[in-house]
């Protein structure tokens, strides 16, 4: 009788593609099918035991579990057969039974054995599938995994490949220090940090009501004291420690100060709660990811903000936050507004982070159909009732930026715009309209942040892009004025001994970007009257007017304004380099690439001074005769063409990070 082969009889494991050939097949240069425990070639040669694939260390990750499961199944089957044989032997010795009875008993035992074997195989298959999935995720590091996958729920096992571990493996850079203490910080210190977060960060990104934030402090300290009823979820502990980390890091000025040290301690205290806080399928997962993203913007040495906001976007889309129609009819207005507010926090951060790194957005605007939330009514105190909601203007600005960024940067450059100049001016006017509609009673720190973002948007919009490579002369004048305005404002913020507002590592990147655009305009002013008085410039009516000056104290000469602004950029990058190590590279690059333009401007300024002295000497010496030609003035002599001292435009392009023929750096350098 021919016996039927089974998986338990011959527990080989075939893979679609061997991880590596065994040593014998590799030497013989023959195809190795990767069968376990020994390949077919070694079996035919009678060298099963010599096949290197028989070594457990050579098995593919995750496959050894299948081999062990097969061996266990075979062992169980042999054990059952042995017991069955013993029982039959004892039965035959004690009782004589007819042949038909034995046949029925064997048939029943055989059917029972088949059922047991099938159940064991199904269980082994489920175990193998879960083990192989976790192995693939851990091997590839970062996969597009649905955020609602139940296999990522940490409650299913004690040591899974959780969603939190996947996020941290992809987004964490340097290891964090271990916490020095397990005790809670002083309550007064916690309340001060929470108040800073509530005043400067929460109004822009309202993830939760401020009243909940204040109540959390009492809950945490009550739980520490052991009061009955003080049960705190892991997501609440995550919120508590991350708000402390963000608030402390936002107030830090250098890498060695106490604020930054405390921030590292706080985020280290938060990480043990990440597995539960990042459990998929809940709004708390999105909020927890946003909090870690905010911290990463302040600490790029330890976390990557672009990867983190990508995870937050994926979680939002998987939970349906990007569509209004996913809300149930039973949802209250407050619930819908809370979901919309959470989504637009993710949206605003994704647009800001992607633009500053010159990377694509996590999702397109065409995939979004979410109305703006209504104005927040809970501002934490009675004194703040009636004040405007700063998050709404921020969300509106991000939508404006997202529109033109996708059109100019993310769309295929082989499909050029019909009239890119007209498109740029249209978007410029839309941004001006947004700025004019800002509430007049915004807090001063938030108003300053909006003004900075407005000038940054203007320059980013005007500079050459893949679908708008040409730059007009009037665009050069606008870039010059807006960069001067931006750098003047941000310099006042940077030199303040106390940090007020939510200024991050990305603001240092923006300073470098704006300074680079200013240098590019100075290198290649085109046919503009940049060296003349800009107040006398008359542009066509369809083009936007030049903005008002903020640096009138530096004089009316654009040479002095430019030199002073270049020095401000150098000083700011130096200050930011004390806070973020990555900025030191930018500061060194900017200092080296501006040597020639500074020398050029210094020479031109000396010419202006000599002309002014000569004119004044002529006036003092004698008065001009009637009908004689007046002596030259600084406006007609000082601004005559003057060759640049060290670099030609072609040489300047080779030492600068911009890459087109005009020398303009269209957008941020991606490596920063």
C-alpha positions as CSV (number, residue, x, y, z in Angstrom):
1,X,0.0,0.0,0.0
2,X,1.4,3.4,-1.0
3,X,1.5,5.8,1.8
4,X,0.4,9.4,1.2
5,X,3.0,12.0,1.9
6,X,2.1,14.8,4.2
7,X,3.7,18.0,5.4
8,X,4.4,16.5,8.8
9,X,6.0,13.5,7.1
10,X,8.3,15.6,5.0
11,X,8.3,19.1,6.6
12,X,10.2,20.9,3.8
13,X,9.7,24.6,3.2
14,X,9.9,26.1,-0.2
15,X,10.4,29.8,-0.8
16,X,9.8,31.7,-4.0
17,X,13.3,33.0,-4.0
18,X,16.1,31.6,-1.8
19,X,17.8,34.0,0.5
20,X,21.1,32.5,-0.5
21,X,22.3,29.3,-2.1
22,X,23.9,26.6,0.1
23,X,27.7,26.3,0.0
24,X,27.8,23.1,-2.1
25,X,25.5,24.6,-4.8
26,X,27.4,27.9,-4.7
27,X,30.7,26.1,-5.4
28,X,29.2,23.9,-8.1
29,X,27.5,26.9,-9.6
30,X,24.1,25.1,-9.9
31,X,20.7,26.4,-9.0
32,X,19.7,26.0,-5.4
33,X,15.9,25.7,-4.8
34,X,16.4,26.7,-1.1
35,X,14.3,23.8,0.2
36,X,14.6,23.1,3.9
37,X,16.1,21.4,5.7
38,X,18.3,20.4,2.7
39,X,18.0,21.5,-1.0
40,X,17.1,19.1,-3.7
41,X,20.6,19.0,-5.2
42,X,22.1,17.9,-1.9
43,X,19.4,15.3,-1.4
44,X,20.1,13.7,-4.8
45,X,23.8,13.6,-4.0
46,X,23.1,12.0,-0.7
47,X,24.6,14.8,1.3
48,X,21.6,16.0,3.2
49,X,23.6,16.5,6.4
50,X,26.3,18.5,4.6
51,X,23.9,21.1,3.1
52,X,24.6,24.5,4.7
53,X,20.9,25.2,4.5
54,X,20.4,22.7,7.3
55,X,22.0,25.1,9.7
56,X,19.5,27.1,11.7
57,X,21.8,30.2,11.3
58,X,21.3,30.0,7.5
59,X,17.5,30.1,7.5
60,X,15.7,33.2,6.3
61,X,14.4,35.3,9.1
62,X,11.0,34.0,10.2
63,X,11.2,30.8,8.2
64,X,12.8,28.8,11.1
65,X,9.5,29.2,12.9
66,X,7.8,27.3,10.1
67,X,10.3,24.5,10.3
68,X,10.0,24.2,14.1
69,X,6.2,24.2,13.7
70,X,6.4,21.3,11.2
71,X,8.7,19.3,13.5
72,X,6.3,19.8,16.4
73,X,3.4,18.7,14.3
74,X,5.3,15.6,13.1
75,X,6.3,14.8,16.7
76,X,2.7,15.1,17.9
77,X,1.6,12.8,15.1
78,X,4.2,10.2,15.9
79,X,3.3,10.3,19.5
80,X,-0.4,9.7,18.7
81,X,0.5,6.8,16.5
82,X,2.6,5.3,19.2
83,X,-0.1,5.6,21.8
84,X,-2.6,4.2,19.3
85,X,-0.4,1.2,18.6
86,X,0.0,0.5,22.3
87,X,-3.7,0.7,22.9
88,X,-4.3,-1.7,20.0
89,X,-1.7,-4.2,21.3
90,X,-3.3,-4.1,24.7
91,X,-6.8,-4.5,23.3
92,X,-5.8,-7.5,21.1
93,X,-4.1,-9.2,24.1
94,X,-7.2,-8.9,26.3
95,X,-10.1,-9.2,23.9
96,X,-10.6,-11.0,20.6
97,X,-12.7,-8.8,18.3
98,X,-13.9,-9.4,14.8
99,X,-12.4,-7.9,11.7
100,X,-15.3,-5.5,11.0
101,X,-15.2,-3.9,14.4
102,X,-11.4,-3.3,14.1
103,X,-12.1,-1.7,10.7
104,X,-14.7,0.7,12.1
105,X,-12.4,1.7,15.0
106,X,-9.5,2.3,12.7
107,X,-11.7,4.4,10.4
108,X,-12.9,6.5,13.3
109,X,-9.4,7.0,14.7
110,X,-8.2,7.9,11.2
111,X,-10.9,10.5,10.8
112,X,-10.2,11.9,14.2
113,X,-6.5,12.1,13.5
114,X,-7.2,14.0,10.2
115,X,-9.3,16.6,12.0
116,X,-6.6,17.1,14.7
117,X,-3.9,17.5,12.1
118,X,-6.0,20.0,10.1
119,X,-6.6,22.1,13.3
120,X,-2.8,22.0,14.1
121,X,-2.0,23.1,10.6
122,X,-4.4,26.0,10.7
123,X,-3.0,27.2,14.0
124,X,0.6,26.9,12.7
125,X,-0.4,28.8,9.5
126,X,-1.8,31.7,11.6
127,X,1.3,31.8,13.7
128,X,3.5,31.6,10.6
129,X,1.6,34.4,8.9
130,X,1.9,36.7,11.8
131,X,5.6,36.0,12.4
132,X,6.4,36.5,8.7
133,X,4.5,39.8,8.6
134,X,6.4,41.1,11.6
135,X,9.7,39.9,10.1
136,X,9.0,41.8,6.8
137,X,8.1,45.0,8.6
138,X,11.2,44.8,10.8
139,X,13.4,44.0,7.8
140,X,12.2,46.8,5.5
141,X,12.0,49.3,8.4
142,X,9.4,51.6,6.8
143,X,6.4,50.3,4.8
144,X,3.1,51.9,3.9
145,X,1.0,50.2,6.6
146,X,-2.6,50.9,7.1
147,X,-2.9,52.8,10.4
148,X,-6.0,50.8,11.3
149,X,-4.3,47.4,11.1
150,X,-5.4,45.4,14.2
151,X,-2.1,43.5,14.3
152,X,-0.5,46.7,15.5
153,X,-2.6,46.7,18.7
154,X,-0.2,46.2,21.6
155,X,-2.9,44.5,23.6
156,X,-2.7,41.3,21.5
157,X,0.8,40.3,22.7
158,X,3.4,41.3,25.1
159,X,6.2,41.9,22.6
160,X,4.9,42.7,19.1
161,X,6.2,44.8,16.3
162,X,4.0,47.7,17.3
163,X,3.1,50.8,15.3
164,X,5.0,53.0,17.7
165,X,8.2,51.0,17.3
166,X,7.8,51.2,13.5
167,X,7.4,55.0,13.8
168,X,10.4,55.4,16.1
169,X,12.6,53.1,14.0
170,X,11.9,55.3,10.9
171,X,12.0,58.7,12.4
172,X,14.5,58.6,15.4
173,X,18.1,59.6,14.8
174,X,20.3,59.8,17.9
175,X,19.4,57.8,21.0
176,X,17.9,59.8,23.9
177,X,19.5,59.8,27.3
178,X,17.9,57.8,30.1
179,X,15.8,59.9,32.6
180,X,17.7,60.9,35.7
181,X,14.7,60.6,38.0
182,X,11.3,59.0,38.2
183,X,9.7,61.8,40.2
184,X,7.4,64.4,38.8
185,X,8.9,67.9,38.3
186,X,7.9,70.8,40.6
187,X,4.3,71.7,40.0
188,X,5.0,75.4,39.6
189,X,7.5,74.6,36.8
190,X,5.0,72.4,35.1
191,X,2.3,75.1,35.2
192,X,4.7,77.7,33.7
193,X,5.7,75.4,30.8
194,X,2.0,74.5,30.2
195,X,1.1,78.2,30.1
196,X,3.9,78.9,27.5
197,X,2.5,76.1,25.3
198,X,-1.0,77.3,25.8
199,X,-0.1,80.9,24.9
200,X,2.2,80.3,21.9
201,X,1.7,76.9,20.3
202,X,-1.8,75.7,21.2
203,X,-3.6,78.7,19.6
204,X,-1.9,77.8,16.2
205,X,-2.5,74.1,16.5
206,X,-5.6,73.5,18.7
207,X,-5.4,69.8,19.1
208,X,-7.5,69.8,22.3
209,X,-9.3,72.4,24.5
210,X,-7.0,74.4,26.8
211,X,-9.3,73.5,29.7
212,X,-8.4,69.9,29.2
213,X,-4.7,70.8,29.2
214,X,-5.0,72.6,32.5
215,X,-7.1,69.8,34.1
216,X,-4.4,67.3,33.1
217,X,-1.9,68.8,35.5
218,X,-4.2,68.1,38.5
219,X,-5.0,64.6,37.3
220,X,-1.3,63.6,37.0
221,X,-0.4,65.0,40.5
222,X,-3.5,63.5,42.1
223,X,-2.6,60.1,40.6
224,X,1.0,60.5,41.9
225,X,-0.5,61.1,45.4
226,X,-2.7,58.0,45.1
227,X,-6.1,59.6,45.2
228,X,-9.0,57.3,44.4
229,X,-10.5,57.8,41.0
230,X,-7.3,59.3,39.5
231,X,-6.9,56.9,36.6
232,X,-4.8,58.3,33.7
233,X,-4.5,56.7,30.3
234,X,-1.2,56.2,28.5
235,X,-2.2,58.8,25.9
236,X,-2.7,61.4,28.7
237,X,0.7,60.6,30.2
238,X,2.1,61.0,26.6
239,X,0.4,64.4,26.3
240,X,1.7,65.5,29.7
241,X,5.3,64.7,29.1
242,X,5.3,65.9,25.4
243,X,3.8,69.3,26.2
244,X,6.6,69.7,28.8
245,X,9.2,68.6,26.3
246,X,7.9,71.0,23.6
247,X,7.5,73.9,25.9
248,X,11.0,73.5,27.3
249,X,12.7,73.0,23.9
250,X,10.8,76.1,22.5
251,X,12.4,78.3,25.2
252,X,15.9,76.9,24.8
253,X,18.6,79.1,23.3
254,X,21.6,76.8,23.2
255,X,22.3,73.1,23.2
256,X,23.9,73.4,26.7
257,X,21.2,75.3,28.5
258,X,18.9,73.9,31.2
259,X,15.8,74.2,29.0
260,X,17.1,71.8,26.4
261,X,18.4,69.4,29.0
262,X,14.9,69.3,30.6
263,X,13.3,68.8,27.2
264,X,15.4,65.7,26.6
265,X,14.5,64.4,30.0
266,X,10.8,65.0,29.4
267,X,10.7,63.3,26.0
268,X,12.6,60.3,27.5
269,X,9.9,60.1,30.1
270,X,7.2,60.1,27.4
271,X,8.6,57.3,25.2
272,X,7.5,54.4,27.4
273,X,3.9,55.4,26.8
274,X,4.3,55.5,23.0
275,X,3.1,51.9,22.4
276,X,-0.3,52.7,23.9
277,X,-0.5,56.3,22.7
278,X,0.1,55.3,19.1
279,X,-2.5,52.5,19.1
280,X,-4.2,52.7,15.6
281,X,-7.8,53.6,15.2
282,X,-8.2,56.4,17.6
283,X,-8.0,60.2,17.4
284,X,-5.4,60.1,20.2
285,X,-3.0,58.4,17.8
286,X,-3.1,61.4,15.4
287,X,-2.7,63.9,18.3
288,X,0.2,61.9,19.8
289,X,2.0,61.9,16.4
290,X,1.4,65.6,16.0
291,X,3.0,66.3,19.4
292,X,6.0,64.3,18.5
293,X,6.2,66.1,15.2
294,X,6.2,69.5,17.0
295,X,9.0,68.4,19.2
296,X,11.0,67.1,16.2
297,X,10.9,70.6,14.7
298,X,12.7,71.8,17.8
299,X,15.1,68.8,18.0
300,X,16.2,67.6,14.6
301,X,19.2,65.8,16.1
302,X,16.9,63.2,17.5
303,X,13.8,63.1,15.3
304,X,13.0,63.6,11.6
305,X,9.9,65.8,11.3
306,X,9.2,65.0,7.7
307,X,8.8,61.2,8.4
308,X,6.7,61.9,11.5
309,X,4.3,64.2,9.7
310,X,4.0,61.6,7.0
311,X,2.9,59.0,9.6
312,X,0.4,61.5,11.0
313,X,-1.1,62.2,7.6
314,X,-1.4,58.5,6.9
315,X,-3.2,58.0,10.2
316,X,-5.6,60.9,9.4
317,X,-6.5,59.5,6.0
318,X,-6.9,56.0,7.2
319,X,-9.4,57.2,9.8
320,X,-11.3,59.3,7.2
321,X,-10.4,62.7,8.7
322,X,-9.8,64.1,5.2
323,X,-13.4,63.7,4.1
324,X,-16.4,65.5,5.8
325,X,-18.8,62.9,4.5
326,X,-17.2,60.2,6.8
327,X,-18.8,61.9,9.8
328,X,-21.9,60.1,11.0
329,X,-25.3,61.8,11.2
330,X,-25.3,61.4,15.0
331,X,-22.0,63.4,15.4
332,X,-22.5,66.7,17.2
333,X,-21.2,70.0,15.9
334,X,-18.4,70.1,18.6
335,X,-17.3,66.6,17.6
336,X,-17.2,67.5,13.9
337,X,-15.3,70.7,14.6
338,X,-12.8,68.8,16.8
339,X,-12.1,66.3,14.0
340,X,-11.8,69.2,11.4
341,X,-9.4,71.0,13.8
342,X,-7.3,67.9,14.2
343,X,-7.1,67.3,10.4
344,X,-6.1,70.9,9.7
345,X,-3.4,70.7,12.3
346,X,-1.9,67.8,10.4
347,X,-2.5,69.6,7.1
348,X,-0.8,72.8,8.2
349,X,2.3,71.0,9.6
350,X,2.6,68.8,6.5
351,X,2.5,71.8,4.2
352,X,5.0,73.8,6.3
353,X,7.5,71.0,6.8
354,X,7.3,69.8,3.1
355,X,7.9,73.3,1.8
356,X,10.8,74.1,4.0
357,X,12.5,70.9,2.9
358,X,11.4,71.3,-0.7
359,X,9.7,67.8,-0.7
360,X,6.3,66.7,-1.9
361,X,3.2,66.8,0.2
362,X,1.9,63.7,1.8
363,X,-1.4,64.0,0.0
364,X,-2.9,66.3,-2.6
365,X,-5.6,68.9,-2.1
366,X,-7.8,67.1,-4.7
367,X,-8.1,64.3,-2.1
368,X,-9.4,66.6,0.6
369,X,-12.9,67.8,1.2
370,X,-13.0,69.2,4.7
371,X,-14.4,72.6,5.6
372,X,-12.5,74.9,7.9
373,X,-13.6,74.4,11.6
374,X,-15.5,77.1,13.4
375,X,-13.7,79.5,15.7
376,X,-12.7,78.0,19.0
377,X,-14.8,79.2,22.0
378,X,-12.7,77.6,24.8
379,X,-9.6,79.7,25.4
380,X,-9.0,78.6,28.9
381,X,-9.9,81.8,30.7
382,X,-12.7,84.4,30.8
383,X,-10.3,87.2,29.8
384,X,-9.6,85.5,26.4
385,X,-13.3,85.1,25.4
386,X,-14.1,87.0,22.3
387,X,-10.5,87.0,21.0
388,X,-9.9,85.8,17.5
389,X,-8.8,82.2,16.8
390,X,-5.3,82.4,15.3
391,X,-5.5,78.9,13.9
392,X,-8.1,79.8,11.2
393,X,-5.8,82.4,9.4
394,X,-3.0,79.8,9.6
395,X,-5.1,77.1,8.0
396,X,-6.2,79.6,5.3
397,X,-2.6,80.5,4.5
398,X,-1.5,76.9,4.3
399,X,-4.3,76.3,1.8
400,X,-3.1,79.2,-0.3
401,X,0.5,78.0,-0.1
402,X,-0.5,74.4,-1.0
403,X,-2.3,75.6,-4.1
404,X,0.6,77.4,-5.8
405,X,3.2,75.0,-4.4
406,X,1.5,72.0,-6.1
407,X,1.1,74.0,-9.3
408,X,4.6,75.4,-9.5
409,X,6.7,72.7,-7.9
410,X,5.0,69.4,-7.7
411,X,3.4,69.3,-11.1
412,X,5.2,67.8,-14.1
413,X,7.7,70.5,-15.4
414,X,7.2,69.2,-18.9
415,X,3.8,70.8,-18.8
416,X,4.6,74.5,-18.6
417,X,2.1,77.1,-17.5
418,X,0.6,79.2,-20.3
419,X,1.4,82.5,-18.5
420,X,3.5,81.8,-15.3
421,X,4.1,85.4,-14.6
422,X,0.4,86.2,-14.5
423,X,-0.2,83.2,-12.3
424,X,2.4,84.3,-9.8
425,X,1.0,87.8,-9.6
426,X,-2.5,86.4,-9.1
427,X,-1.3,84.2,-6.1
428,X,0.7,87.2,-4.8
429,X,-2.5,89.3,-4.7
430,X,-4.4,86.5,-3.0
431,X,-1.7,86.4,-0.2
432,X,-2.0,90.2,0.1
433,X,-5.7,89.9,0.5
434,X,-5.2,87.3,3.2
435,X,-2.8,89.6,5.1
436,X,-5.2,92.5,5.0
437,X,-8.0,90.4,6.4
438,X,-6.0,89.3,9.5
439,X,-7.7,90.3,12.7
440,X,-6.3,93.5,14.2
441,X,-6.4,92.2,17.8
442,X,-4.2,89.1,17.3
443,X,-1.5,88.6,20.0
444,X,1.7,90.5,19.1
445,X,3.8,87.3,19.0
446,X,1.4,85.5,16.6
447,X,1.0,88.6,14.5
448,X,4.8,88.8,14.0
449,X,4.9,85.1,13.1
450,X,2.2,85.7,10.4
451,X,4.1,88.7,9.0
452,X,7.2,86.6,8.7
453,X,5.3,83.8,7.0
454,X,3.8,86.3,4.6
455,X,7.1,87.7,3.4
456,X,8.5,84.1,3.2
457,X,5.6,83.1,1.1
458,X,6.0,86.1,-1.3
459,X,9.7,85.2,-1.9
460,X,9.0,81.5,-2.2
461,X,6.3,82.2,-4.8
462,X,8.3,84.6,-6.9
463,X,11.6,82.8,-7.2
464,X,12.0,80.6,-10.3
465,X,10.3,77.2,-10.2
466,X,10.2,74.2,-12.5
467,X,7.0,75.5,-14.2
468,X,7.9,79.2,-13.9
469,X,11.7,79.5,-14.6
470,X,11.7,83.1,-15.7
471,X,12.1,86.0,-13.3
472,X,11.0,89.6,-14.1
473,X,12.8,92.7,-13.1
474,X,9.9,93.7,-10.9
475,X,10.1,90.3,-9.3
476,X,13.8,91.0,-8.4
477,X,12.7,94.2,-6.7
478,X,10.0,92.4,-4.8
479,X,12.4,89.7,-3.7
480,X,14.9,92.4,-2.5
481,X,12.3,94.2,-0.4
482,X,10.6,91.2,1.0
483,X,13.9,89.5,2.0
484,X,15.0,92.8,3.7
485,X,11.7,92.9,5.6
486,X,11.8,89.3,6.6
487,X,15.4,89.4,7.8
488,X,14.8,92.6,9.7
489,X,11.9,91.1,11.6
490,X,13.4,87.7,12.4
491,X,16.6,89.4,13.6
492,X,14.6,91.2,16.3
493,X,13.1,87.9,17.3
494,X,16.5,86.0,17.3
495,X,18.3,88.5,19.4
496,X,15.6,88.6,22.1
497,X,17.1,87.0,25.2
498,X,13.7,85.3,25.9
499,X,12.0,83.1,23.3
500,X,8.4,84.2,22.7
501,X,6.5,82.2,20.1
502,X,6.9,78.9,18.3
503,X,10.2,79.3,16.4
504,X,11.9,76.1,15.4
505,X,14.9,74.7,13.4
506,X,12.9,75.4,10.3
507,X,13.1,79.1,10.9
508,X,16.9,78.8,10.7
509,X,16.4,77.1,7.3
510,X,14.2,80.0,6.3
511,X,16.8,82.5,7.3
512,X,19.4,80.8,5.2
513,X,16.9,80.6,2.3
514,X,16.0,84.3,2.4
515,X,19.6,85.3,2.8
516,X,20.6,83.3,-0.2
517,X,17.8,84.9,-2.3
518,X,19.0,88.3,-1.3
519,X,22.6,87.5,-2.3
520,X,21.3,86.2,-5.7
521,X,19.5,89.5,-6.4
522,X,22.6,91.4,-5.5
523,X,24.6,89.3,-7.9
524,X,22.2,89.6,-10.7
525,X,20.0,92.7,-10.4
526,X,19.1,92.5,-14.1
527,X,17.8,95.7,-15.7
528,X,16.3,96.9,-12.5
529,X,17.1,100.2,-10.8
530,X,18.1,98.4,-7.7
531,X,20.9,100.8,-6.9
532,X,18.6,103.8,-7.4
533,X,16.0,105.0,-4.8
534,X,13.3,102.4,-4.9
535,X,10.8,105.0,-3.8
536,X,10.9,106.5,-7.3
537,X,10.2,103.2,-9.0
538,X,7.0,103.0,-11.0
539,X,5.7,99.6,-11.9
540,X,2.8,98.7,-14.2
541,X,-0.6,98.6,-12.6
542,X,-1.1,94.8,-13.1
543,X,2.0,94.1,-11.0
544,X,2.0,94.2,-7.2
545,X,3.4,97.3,-5.5
546,X,6.6,97.3,-3.5
547,X,6.0,96.7,0.3
548,X,6.7,99.3,2.9
549,X,10.2,99.5,4.4
550,X,10.8,98.4,8.0
551,X,14.5,99.3,8.2
552,X,14.3,103.0,7.8
553,X,16.9,103.5,10.5
554,X,19.6,102.0,8.3
555,X,19.3,104.9,5.8
556,X,17.9,105.2,2.3
557,X,20.9,103.7,0.5
558,X,20.3,100.2,-0.7
559,X,24.0,99.5,-0.4
560,X,24.0,100.1,3.3
561,X,20.7,98.2,3.7
562,X,22.2,95.2,1.9
563,X,25.4,95.1,3.8
564,X,23.6,95.5,7.1
565,X,21.2,92.7,6.2
566,X,24.0,90.3,5.2
567,X,25.6,90.9,8.6
568,X,22.3,90.2,10.3
569,X,22.1,86.9,8.4
570,X,25.6,85.9,9.5
571,X,24.8,86.8,13.1
572,X,21.5,84.9,13.1
573,X,23.0,81.8,11.7
574,X,25.7,82.0,14.3
575,X,23.0,82.2,17.0
576,X,21.0,79.4,15.6
577,X,24.2,77.3,15.3
578,X,24.5,77.4,19.1
579,X,21.1,75.8,19.3
580,X,21.2,73.4,16.3
581,X,24.4,71.8,15.2
582,X,23.1,71.4,11.6
583,X,23.0,75.2,11.2
584,X,26.7,75.6,11.6
585,X,27.2,74.1,8.1
586,X,24.8,76.6,6.7
587,X,26.5,79.5,8.4
588,X,29.9,78.5,7.1
589,X,28.5,78.1,3.6
590,X,26.8,81.5,3.7
591,X,29.9,83.2,5.0
592,X,32.1,81.7,2.2
593,X,29.7,82.5,-0.6
594,X,29.1,86.2,0.4
595,X,32.8,87.3,0.6
596,X,32.7,88.6,-3.0
597,X,29.4,90.4,-2.8
598,X,30.4,92.1,0.4
599,X,33.6,93.3,-1.2
600,X,31.6,94.5,-4.2
601,X,29.2,96.5,-2.0
602,X,32.0,97.9,0.1
603,X,33.7,99.2,-3.0
604,X,30.5,100.7,-4.3
605,X,29.9,102.4,-1.0
606,X,33.4,103.9,-1.0
607,X,32.6,105.3,-4.4
608,X,29.4,106.9,-3.1
609,X,31.3,108.5,-0.2
610,X,34.0,110.0,-2.4
611,X,31.4,111.4,-4.8
612,X,29.5,113.0,-1.9
613,X,32.7,114.5,-0.5
614,X,33.7,115.9,-4.0
615,X,30.2,117.4,-4.5
616,X,30.2,119.0,-1.1
617,X,33.7,120.4,-1.7
618,X,32.7,121.9,-5.0
619,X,29.7,123.5,-3.3
620,X,31.8,125.0,-0.6
621,X,34.5,126.2,-3.1
622,X,32.2,128.1,-5.4
623,X,28.6,128.5,-6.5
624,X,27.8,127.3,-10.0
625,X,27.5,130.1,-12.7
626,X,24.1,130.8,-14.2
627,X,23.4,128.5,-17.1
628,X,26.3,126.2,-16.3
629,X,25.8,122.4,-16.1
630,X,25.3,121.3,-12.5
631,X,27.9,119.0,-10.9
632,X,27.3,115.3,-10.8
633,X,25.2,114.0,-7.9
634,X,25.5,110.7,-6.0
635,X,22.4,109.4,-7.8
636,X,24.0,109.8,-11.2
637,X,27.6,108.8,-10.4
638,X,27.5,106.4,-7.5
639,X,25.2,103.9,-9.2
640,X,27.1,103.6,-12.5
641,X,28.0,100.0,-13.4
642,X,30.8,98.7,-11.3
643,X,32.5,95.3,-12.0
644,X,32.3,92.8,-9.1
645,X,35.7,92.4,-7.5
646,X,36.2,88.7,-7.3
647,X,33.6,86.6,-9.1
648,X,31.8,86.8,-12.4
649,X,28.2,85.6,-12.5
650,X,29.3,82.2,-13.9
651,X,31.8,81.8,-11.1
652,X,29.2,82.9,-8.5
653,X,26.9,80.2,-9.7
654,X,29.5,77.5,-9.2
655,X,30.1,78.4,-5.6
656,X,26.4,78.9,-4.7
657,X,23.7,76.3,-4.1
658,X,21.4,77.6,-6.9
659,X,21.5,75.9,-10.2
660,X,20.0,77.9,-13.1
661,X,21.5,80.4,-15.5
662,X,20.3,83.4,-13.5
663,X,21.9,82.1,-10.3
664,X,18.6,82.0,-8.4
665,X,18.1,79.2,-5.9
666,X,14.6,78.3,-6.8
667,X,13.8,76.6,-3.5
668,X,15.4,75.2,-0.4
669,X,18.3,72.9,-0.8
670,X,16.9,69.4,0.0
671,X,19.9,68.2,1.9
672,X,19.2,70.7,4.7
